[in-house]
């Protein structure tokens, strides 16, 4: 079976995040929280039939991490956290929580 199925997905969000560093001398432990809003869309083509769908996106998350200084001008960060995406269809106003 030979078919031409192509799906393209794009997303753009923006928003603030807050990071609190626990004061230490050698490493940089921290906790952070974030929130962003934006839009996404996907377009798919299947056997010369093209469809497009636009979505509203809201994201939030939180986590804890550690920073490891690599000299005076660079730091390597690790983060463990939770991220939630809330997606609403612009046309149907149907929501989906991922």
Secondary structure, DSSP 8 states (H G I E B T S, - for coil): ----EEEEEEEEEE--EEEEE---SSEEEEEEEEEEEEEEEEEEEETTEEEEEEEEEEEEEEEEEEEEE-SSS-EEEEEEEEEEEEEEETTT--EEE-
